[in-house]
Amino acid sequence: MVTLNELFHSAKSRLSKAGIENAYFETKELFCKAFGKEPVYFDMKTHAVEEKKRCFETLVKRRLCGEPLQYILGEWEFYSLPIRVGKGVLIPRQDTETLVDTAVELFKDRQEITVFDLCSGSGCIGLALEKNLDVDKLILVENSKDAIRYLKENVELNNSKAVIVEGSVLDRDVIDRLPQADLIVSNPPYLNSCDMENLQREVEFEPKEALFGGEDGLDFYRNIARLYSGKLNAGGRLIFEIGINQGNEVMQILTDAGYENVKIIKDLCGTDRVVLGEKSKQTDC
């Protein structure tokens, strides 16, 4: 029989040899998933219970086959919130927290705002904003039925009062049903055709419709900027997450669509990560 210590280190070695960068962390997370507690809570010299051992080995094999750790665990933290994830929904990433940081800084002194989270996926962005701002109405718009299943779970898990709108963010009937907003946020599909042909192995498990933004990756930026301008209150903000090297192009899209004070925000690594624009405060006489 194998000890817990032998089981753990064997798995870590295999993950490391497979090119997984933080093999120790991932092994610990998989161990916790299978055994219910982290290794520190066990006498690691004891023998592994066969049923738990088989469960752990199954999880490790899934990871070795390239399945994202987040899908295997079924839940991931985003902005200190638990977010349920799995096949069919985009995985929350730390990079996206830059979008939330930006919105929180801009709206921290505003009261009873209305927020749209377009292409909401798991709902992580909208739910994080609801927890950190004075949000009166949160509307999460998502088209994928697979993603909506997780979206509903996350709304309930985080005790949110969000309203889920099922349908394409580009559908005029969907847009017409929405109220006016003070803040519109979106992490839309933004990979281009070349990107889609060179996906990392883990990313290939994620839904293509949440990744592909058209030939040049900018389709959703163009359409959202144009279609939702009329849904923003004067002084309202539209905030996008963007892909690498898309900053100048998305800024131009917002400028051409009539937004003011358009700017790029960098993430903690110094990479262009967010583009935002403001709806003009000027009104026609």
C-alpha positions as CSV (number, residue, x, y, z in Angstrom):
1,M,0.0,0.0,0.0
2,V,1.1,3.5,-0.8
3,T,1.4,6.3,1.8
4,L,-0.3,9.7,1.4
5,N,3.2,11.2,1.2
6,E,4.2,8.8,-1.6
7,L,0.9,9.4,-3.4
8,F,1.3,13.2,-3.2
9,H,4.9,13.4,-4.4
10,S,4.3,10.9,-7.2
11,A,1.5,13.1,-8.5
12,K,3.6,16.3,-8.1
13,S,6.4,14.7,-10.1
14,R,4.1,13.7,-12.9
15,L,2.5,17.1,-13.2
16,S,5.9,18.8,-13.1
17,K,7.2,16.5,-15.9
18,A,4.1,17.3,-17.9
19,G,5.2,21.0,-17.9
20,I,2.7,22.3,-15.3
21,E,4.5,25.3,-13.8
22,N,3.1,25.3,-10.2
23,A,2.9,21.5,-9.8
24,Y,3.0,21.7,-6.0
25,F,0.1,24.1,-5.7
26,E,-2.0,22.1,-8.2
27,T,-1.2,18.8,-6.5
28,K,-2.3,20.3,-3.2
29,E,-5.5,21.5,-4.7
30,L,-6.3,18.1,-6.3
31,F,-5.4,16.4,-3.0
32,C,-7.8,18.6,-1.1
33,K,-10.6,17.9,-3.7
34,A,-10.1,14.1,-3.3
35,F,-9.4,13.9,0.4
36,G,-11.5,16.8,1.7
37,K,-8.6,18.5,3.4
38,E,-5.2,19.8,2.6
39,P,-2.1,17.6,3.3
40,V,-1.2,19.6,6.4
41,Y,-4.2,18.1,8.2
42,F,-3.1,14.5,7.6
43,D,-0.4,12.3,8.9
44,M,1.2,11.9,5.5
45,K,3.0,8.7,6.6
46,T,-0.3,6.8,6.8
47,H,-1.6,4.7,4.0
48,A,-4.1,6.1,1.6
49,V,-7.7,4.8,1.7
50,E,-8.2,3.0,-1.6
51,E,-11.4,4.8,-2.5
52,K,-9.8,8.3,-1.9
53,K,-6.6,7.1,-3.7
54,R,-8.6,6.2,-6.8
55,C,-10.4,9.5,-6.7
56,F,-7.2,11.5,-6.5
57,E,-5.6,9.5,-9.3
58,T,-8.6,10.2,-11.5
59,L,-8.3,13.9,-10.9
60,V,-4.5,13.9,-11.6
61,K,-5.1,12.0,-14.9
62,R,-7.6,14.6,-15.9
63,R,-5.1,17.4,-15.3
64,L,-2.4,15.5,-17.2
65,C,-4.8,15.3,-20.1
66,G,-4.8,19.1,-20.1
67,E,-8.2,19.8,-18.5
68,P,-7.9,23.1,-16.6
69,L,-7.5,22.8,-12.8
70,Q,-10.4,25.2,-12.3
71,Y,-12.8,22.8,-14.2
72,I,-11.6,19.8,-12.2
73,L,-12.1,21.7,-8.9
74,G,-15.5,23.0,-10.0
75,E,-15.0,26.4,-8.3
76,W,-12.5,29.2,-8.4
77,E,-12.0,32.4,-6.5
78,F,-12.4,35.8,-8.2
79,Y,-12.1,39.1,-6.4
80,S,-12.6,37.1,-3.1
81,L,-15.8,35.6,-4.3
82,P,-16.4,31.8,-4.9
83,I,-17.3,31.2,-8.6
84,R,-18.6,27.9,-9.9
85,V,-17.1,26.9,-13.2
86,G,-16.9,23.9,-15.5
87,K,-17.1,22.9,-19.1
88,G,-19.0,25.5,-21.1
89,V,-18.0,28.6,-19.2
90,L,-15.0,30.8,-19.4
91,I,-12.6,30.5,-16.4
92,P,-12.2,33.7,-14.3
93,R,-8.7,35.0,-14.5
94,Q,-6.7,37.4,-12.3
95,D,-6.1,39.7,-15.3
96,T,-9.9,40.5,-15.4
97,E,-9.7,41.9,-11.8
98,T,-8.1,45.0,-13.4
99,L,-11.5,45.7,-15.0
100,V,-13.2,45.4,-11.6
101,D,-10.5,47.6,-10.0
102,T,-11.1,50.2,-12.6
103,A,-14.9,50.3,-12.2
104,V,-14.7,50.3,-8.4
105,E,-12.4,53.3,-8.4
106,L,-14.6,55.2,-10.8
107,F,-17.9,54.5,-9.1
108,K,-16.9,54.1,-5.4
109,D,-18.7,57.3,-4.5
110,R,-21.8,56.7,-6.6
111,Q,-25.0,55.5,-5.1
112,E,-27.7,53.1,-6.5
113,I,-26.1,52.6,-9.9
114,T,-27.4,50.3,-12.6
115,V,-24.8,47.9,-14.1
116,F,-24.8,45.7,-17.2
117,D,-22.3,42.8,-17.4
118,L,-22.4,41.8,-21.1
119,C,-21.2,38.4,-22.2
120,S,-21.4,37.7,-18.5
121,G,-20.3,34.0,-18.6
122,S,-19.9,32.9,-15.0
123,G,-21.0,36.3,-13.8
124,C,-17.7,36.9,-12.0
125,I,-17.3,40.6,-13.1
126,G,-20.9,41.7,-12.3
127,L,-21.0,39.8,-9.0
128,A,-17.7,41.4,-7.9
129,L,-19.0,44.9,-8.7
130,E,-22.2,44.2,-6.8
131,K,-20.2,43.3,-3.7
132,N,-18.0,46.3,-3.9
133,L,-20.2,49.1,-5.2
134,D,-23.7,50.5,-4.3
135,V,-25.5,48.7,-7.1
136,D,-29.2,49.1,-7.3
137,K,-29.7,46.9,-10.4
138,L,-27.3,44.3,-11.8
139,I,-28.2,42.8,-15.2
140,L,-26.2,39.9,-16.5
141,V,-26.6,39.2,-20.2
142,E,-25.4,35.8,-21.5
143,N,-26.3,33.7,-24.6
144,S,-24.8,30.3,-23.9
145,K,-27.1,27.9,-22.2
146,D,-24.1,26.0,-20.7
147,A,-22.8,29.2,-19.2
148,I,-26.2,30.3,-17.9
149,R,-26.3,27.1,-15.8
150,Y,-23.2,28.3,-14.0
151,L,-24.4,31.9,-14.0
152,K,-27.5,30.9,-12.1
153,E,-25.5,28.9,-9.6
154,N,-23.2,31.8,-9.0
155,V,-26.0,34.3,-8.5
156,E,-27.5,32.0,-5.8
157,L,-24.1,31.1,-4.3
158,N,-23.2,34.8,-3.8
159,N,-26.7,35.9,-2.6
160,S,-27.0,38.3,-5.5
161,K,-30.1,40.1,-6.6
162,A,-28.9,40.1,-10.2
163,V,-31.3,39.7,-13.1
164,I,-30.1,37.3,-15.8
165,V,-31.1,38.1,-19.3
166,E,-30.8,35.2,-21.7
167,G,-29.8,36.1,-25.3
168,S,-27.2,37.6,-27.4
169,V,-25.8,41.0,-26.3
170,L,-26.0,42.0,-30.0
171,D,-29.7,41.1,-30.4
172,R,-31.8,44.3,-30.7
173,D,-34.7,42.7,-28.9
174,V,-32.5,41.9,-25.9
175,I,-31.1,45.5,-25.9
176,D,-34.6,47.1,-26.1
177,R,-35.7,45.2,-23.0
178,L,-32.9,46.7,-20.9
179,P,-33.2,49.9,-18.8
180,Q,-30.7,52.7,-18.8
181,A,-27.3,52.0,-17.2
182,D,-24.7,54.0,-15.4
183,L,-22.0,51.4,-16.0
184,I,-21.6,48.8,-18.7
185,V,-18.8,46.3,-18.4
186,S,-17.8,43.4,-20.7
187,N,-15.1,40.9,-21.2
188,P,-16.2,39.9,-24.7
189,P,-14.8,37.2,-27.0
190,Y,-11.6,38.9,-28.4
191,L,-9.3,36.3,-29.9
192,N,-8.8,36.5,-33.7
193,S,-8.5,33.7,-36.2
194,C,-4.7,33.3,-35.7
195,D,-5.1,33.2,-32.0
196,M,-7.7,30.4,-32.3
197,E,-5.3,28.3,-34.3
198,N,-2.6,28.6,-31.6
199,L,-4.5,28.1,-28.3
200,Q,-2.8,26.7,-25.2
201,R,-3.9,23.2,-24.4
202,E,-5.9,24.2,-21.4
203,V,-7.7,27.0,-23.3
204,E,-8.9,24.5,-25.9
205,F,-11.2,23.1,-23.2
206,E,-13.0,26.4,-22.9
207,P,-16.0,27.3,-25.1
208,K,-15.0,28.7,-28.4
209,E,-17.9,31.1,-28.5
210,A,-16.5,32.8,-25.4
211,L,-13.1,33.2,-27.1
212,F,-13.5,34.0,-30.8
213,G,-14.2,37.7,-31.6
214,G,-14.2,37.5,-35.4
215,E,-11.4,37.6,-38.0
216,D,-9.6,40.4,-36.3
217,G,-11.0,39.8,-32.8
218,L,-12.8,43.2,-32.6
219,D,-16.3,42.3,-33.7
220,F,-17.9,42.6,-30.2
221,Y,-16.1,45.8,-29.4
222,R,-17.5,47.5,-32.6
223,N,-21.0,46.3,-32.0
224,I,-21.3,46.8,-28.3
225,A,-19.8,50.3,-28.5
226,R,-22.4,51.2,-31.2
227,L,-25.4,49.4,-29.9
228,Y,-25.2,50.3,-26.2
229,S,-24.3,54.0,-26.5
230,G,-28.0,54.9,-26.2
231,K,-28.3,52.7,-23.1
232,L,-25.8,54.7,-21.1
233,N,-26.8,57.6,-19.0
234,A,-25.0,60.9,-19.5
235,G,-21.6,60.5,-17.7
236,G,-21.9,56.7,-17.7
237,R,-19.0,54.5,-18.5
238,L,-18.4,51.6,-20.9
239,I,-15.4,49.5,-19.8
240,F,-13.9,46.6,-21.8
241,E,-11.3,44.0,-21.1
242,I,-9.0,43.7,-24.1
243,G,-6.5,41.3,-25.6
244,I,-2.8,41.9,-26.1
245,N,-2.1,44.7,-28.6
246,Q,-5.8,45.6,-29.0
247,G,-5.6,48.8,-26.9
248,N,-5.2,51.4,-29.7
249,E,-7.8,49.8,-31.9
250,V,-10.4,49.5,-29.2
251,M,-9.7,53.1,-28.2
252,Q,-10.4,54.2,-31.8
253,I,-13.6,52.2,-31.9
254,L,-14.9,54.0,-28.8
255,T,-13.8,57.4,-30.0
256,D,-15.5,56.8,-33.4
257,A,-18.7,55.8,-31.6
258,G,-18.7,59.1,-29.8
259,Y,-17.4,58.2,-26.3
260,E,-15.3,60.8,-24.5
261,N,-12.3,60.5,-22.1
262,V,-11.3,57.3,-23.8
263,K,-8.2,55.7,-22.1
264,I,-6.3,52.5,-21.6
265,I,-5.6,50.9,-18.2
266,K,-2.7,48.6,-17.7
267,D,-2.8,45.5,-15.4
268,L,-0.3,44.7,-12.7
269,C,2.2,43.3,-15.2
270,G,2.1,46.5,-17.2
271,T,0.1,45.0,-20.1
272,D,-2.8,47.0,-21.7
273,R,-5.8,45.3,-20.2
274,V,-8.8,47.6,-20.1
275,V,-10.2,50.3,-22.4
276,L,-12.9,52.7,-21.1
277,G,-15.0,55.5,-22.5
278,E,-17.5,58.0,-21.1
279,K,-20.9,58.9,-22.4
280,S,-21.0,62.6,-23.1
281,K,-22.5,64.7,-20.2
282,Q,-23.6,67.3,-22.8
283,T,-27.3,67.3,-23.7
284,D,-28.9,68.8,-26.8
285,C,-30.8,72.1,-26.2
